Amino acid sequence: MTHSTLFSRRTLLGSAITGAATLALPSFVHAQAGRAHVVVVGGGFGGATAARYLRQRAPQVRVTLIEPAERFITCPFSNLYLAGLRSWDSLGHGYDGLRQAGVDVVHARADDVDTAARTLRLSSGQTLHYDRLVLSPGVDMRWNAIEGYGEAAAQTAPHAWKAGAQTQLLRQQMHAMADGGCFVMVIPDNPFRCPPGPYERAAMVAHYFQRHKPRSKILLLDAKDNFSKQGLFLQAFKMLYGDMIEWVKQSDDGQVLRVDAKALEVETVFGTRHKAAVLNVIPPQKAGFIAERAGVTDASGWVPVKAESFESRQIAGVYVLGDATIAAPMPKSGFAANTQGKVAAAAIAAELTGQPAPVAAYANTCYSLIGPDHGISVAGVYRAQAGKLTEVPDSGGVSPLEGNAAFRAAEARYGAAWYAAISADIWDR
Ligand SMILES: Cc1cc2nc3c(=O)[nH]c(=O)nc-3n(C[C@H](O)[C@H](O)[C@H](O)COP(=O)(O)OP(=O)(O)OC[C@H]3O[C@@H](n4cnc5c(N)ncnc54)[C@H](O)[C@@H]3O)c2cc1C
């Protein structure tokens, strides 16, 4: 099955998203909904989608989106920027399209939530009242979960796992590195943002080195023994980059215990020390802090949600999307956050307009680029079943290991088309 088939919008929108929910409503429902105010925190993949689709589903509902950045920089394709295959500008997306769609966009940070009073305190000092709250704050780093890797260390050994200044810093360091240096990447155990992301990054750094610093090496120190699309990645690393990339799994002494960011050194659990020319530490993560402030996280640091709507299991009226949630078997991806945003928007619109709850359907495809003409993917379709998210049997899978050059080139093109389509779906229209 090709993955473009899976990315069919019909699959995605079939049951949950399409339909004229606002038609033929009794007038009292319109009046009630007219007063309703939904506040969405986070203008990334999940939040901006929910805000836009909520306005579309229920134009009578007031929607306010809270996001500090005036331009959102996507993590997707930020690895391509490191490789020199994408410009910085192409990763940025503004909020004018959402404003035109009727969303009130407020550039501020949400500092606190009172879920009993249904109010939100902003960094501007403003307090907002909401009827429904949507949180899509992404991830925060677990500083010092790896000894020595706190916020200050990230200024020398960037994580670049939130796109922005960190990504630019990592690229500057790659450019400044002498040929023959070792780029060391520290990779966390699951769950974390974008399971295939570190391995795509390794390939994109290798692409840059091959052209500009061909004697250099890339050492991947991993806190786990298996990773997403592993067979495809390892095959392509060898084929495109020879011995440039070395992956050390957890059981082969891959897990890093300690980081000395000043000396650019790491120490593994078994006591092996590695010296880096560029050190990229991707630390363990948790839900963005505002989720914890709202009281919707559990002991894991992530947010349990209802599979049918992504409403919090702990606090009614609060919906949480994207990386912050416990949504396995869905991965923490932008694609997943986008479909979750649509389902939550439909569920909230139905609730506020007195309609029956829609049937939830979700999908995901994660493309990874290994070389300019070498793309791979993993895909799946998901449903809510007995309160749990489950993958529909035989709905997806990974690219075939035996795919030929034309197949890989086609997947590279599908990936680029996906990025253009999702950017337009969320921000750029
Ligand atoms: C290197 C890399 C490559 C990736 N590649 C892909 C890919 O190819 N395909 C894919 O599908 N996914 C990819 N991802 C994953 C993708 O970036 C995330 O899964 C996605 O961004 C999650 O969406 P989200 O809405 O949960 O969080 P985000 O998109 O990160 O949005 C969170 C937003 O919330 C805002 N925010 C946080 N706290 C507050 C607050 N208190 N008040 C106001 N605003 C707040 C932030 O400023 C941010 O704009 C990649 C990730 C990385 C790191």
Ligand as a Chemical Component Dictionary entry (heavy atoms), coordinates in Angstrom:
data_LIG
# 
_chem_comp.id                   LIG 
_chem_comp.type                 NON-POLYMER 
_chem_comp.pdbx_formal_charge   0 
_chem_comp.three_letter_code    LIG 
# 
loop_
_chem_comp_atom.comp_id 
_chem_comp_atom.atom_id 
_chem_comp_atom.alt_atom_id 
_chem_comp_atom.type_symbol 
_chem_comp_atom.charge 
_chem_comp_atom.model_Cartn_x 
_chem_comp_atom.model_Cartn_y 
_chem_comp_atom.model_Cartn_z 
_chem_comp_atom.pdbx_ordinal 
LIG C1  C1  C 0 13.711 17.436 14.630 1  
LIG C2  C2  C 0 12.251 17.155 14.581 2  
LIG C3  C3  C 0 11.663 16.745 13.388 3  
LIG C4  C4  C 0 10.311 16.467 13.342 4  
LIG N1  N1  N 0 9.765  16.056 12.157 5  
LIG C5  C5  C 0 8.467  15.749 12.098 6  
LIG C6  C6  C 0 7.890  15.318 10.864 7  
LIG O1  O1  O 0 8.580  15.207 9.850  8  
LIG N2  N2  N 0 6.569  15.021 10.841 9  
LIG C7  C7  C 0 5.793  15.151 11.954 10 
LIG O2  O2  O 0 4.591  14.880 11.862 11 
LIG N3  N3  N 0 6.305  15.554 13.146 12 
LIG C8  C8  C 0 7.618  15.854 13.232 13 
LIG N4  N4  N 0 8.147  16.291 14.419 14 
LIG C9  C9  C 0 7.291  16.326 15.633 15 
LIG C10 C10 C 0 6.452  17.598 15.723 16 
LIG O3  O3  O 0 7.276  18.733 15.740 17 
LIG C11 C11 C 0 5.627  17.588 17.001 18 
LIG O4  O4  O 0 5.058  16.331 17.194 19 
LIG C12 C12 C 0 4.518  18.638 16.935 20 
LIG O5  O5  O 0 5.114  19.912 16.874 21 
LIG C13 C13 C 0 3.576  18.516 18.121 22 
LIG O6  O6  O 0 2.574  19.485 18.077 23 
LIG P1  P1  P 0 2.064  20.171 19.424 24 
LIG O7  O7  O 0 0.923  21.023 19.061 25 
LIG O8  O8  O 0 1.922  19.148 20.476 26 
LIG O9  O9  O 0 3.312  21.057 19.879 27 
LIG P2  P2  P 0 4.047  22.258 19.056 28 
LIG O10 O10 O 0 3.807  22.119 17.606 29 
LIG O11 O11 O 0 5.444  22.298 19.551 30 
LIG O12 O12 O 0 3.289  23.525 19.565 31 
LIG C14 C14 C 0 3.341  23.940 20.891 32 
LIG C15 C15 C 0 3.141  25.451 20.925 33 
LIG O13 O13 O 0 2.669  25.797 22.228 34 
LIG C16 C16 C 0 3.271  27.004 22.605 35 
LIG N5  N5  N 0 3.236  27.055 24.066 36 
LIG C17 C17 C 0 3.819  26.196 24.952 37 
LIG N6  N6  N 0 3.512  26.559 26.205 38 
LIG C18 C18 C 0 2.724  27.647 26.117 39 
LIG C19 C19 C 0 2.099  28.497 27.085 40 
LIG N7  N7  N 0 2.220  28.277 28.378 41 
LIG N8  N8  N 0 1.359  29.556 26.637 42 
LIG C20 C20 C 0 1.217  29.772 25.292 43 
LIG N9  N9  N 0 1.787  29.001 24.353 44 
LIG C21 C21 C 0 2.526  27.958 24.754 45 
LIG C22 C22 C 0 4.672  26.944 22.022 46 
LIG O14 O14 O 0 5.211  28.250 21.854 47 
LIG C23 C23 C 0 4.412  26.232 20.702 48 
LIG O15 O15 O 0 4.206  27.164 19.656 49 
LIG C24 C24 C 0 9.510  16.603 14.498 50 
LIG C25 C25 C 0 10.091 17.016 15.703 51 
LIG C26 C26 C 0 11.450 17.279 15.744 52 
LIG C27 C27 C 0 12.060 17.735 17.029 53 
# 
loop_
_chem_comp_bond.comp_id 
_chem_comp_bond.atom_id_1 
_chem_comp_bond.atom_id_2 
_chem_comp_bond.value_order 
_chem_comp_bond.pdbx_ordinal 
LIG C1  C2  SING 1  
LIG C2  C3  SING 2  
LIG C2  C26 DOUB 3  
LIG C3  C4  DOUB 4  
LIG C4  N1  SING 5  
LIG C4  C24 SING 6  
LIG N1  C5  DOUB 7  
LIG C5  C6  SING 8  
LIG C5  C8  SING 9  
LIG C6  O1  DOUB 10 
LIG C6  N2  SING 11 
LIG N2  C7  SING 12 
LIG C7  O2  DOUB 13 
LIG C7  N3  SING 14 
LIG N3  C8  DOUB 15 
LIG C8  N4  SING 16 
LIG N4  C9  SING 17 
LIG N4  C24 SING 18 
LIG C9  C10 SING 19 
LIG C10 O3  SING 20 
LIG C10 C11 SING 21 
LIG C11 O4  SING 22 
LIG C11 C12 SING 23 
LIG C12 O5  SING 24 
LIG C12 C13 SING 25 
LIG C13 O6  SING 26 
LIG O6  P1  SING 27 
LIG P1  O7  DOUB 28 
LIG P1  O8  SING 29 
LIG P1  O9  SING 30 
LIG O9  P2  SING 31 
LIG P2  O10 DOUB 32 
LIG P2  O11 SING 33 
LIG P2  O12 SING 34 
LIG O12 C14 SING 35 
LIG C14 C15 SING 36 
LIG C15 O13 SING 37 
LIG C15 C23 SING 38 
LIG O13 C16 SING 39 
LIG C16 N5  SING 40 
LIG C16 C22 SING 41 
LIG N5  C17 SING 42 
LIG N5  C21 SING 43 
LIG C17 N6  DOUB 44 
LIG N6  C18 SING 45 
LIG C18 C19 SING 46 
LIG C18 C21 DOUB 47 
LIG C19 N7  SING 48 
LIG C19 N8  DOUB 49 
LIG N8  C20 SING 50 
LIG C20 N9  DOUB 51 
LIG N9  C21 SING 52 
LIG C22 O14 SING 53 
LIG C22 C23 SING 54 
LIG C23 O15 SING 55 
LIG C24 C25 DOUB 56 
LIG C25 C26 SING 57 
LIG C26 C27 SING 58 
# 
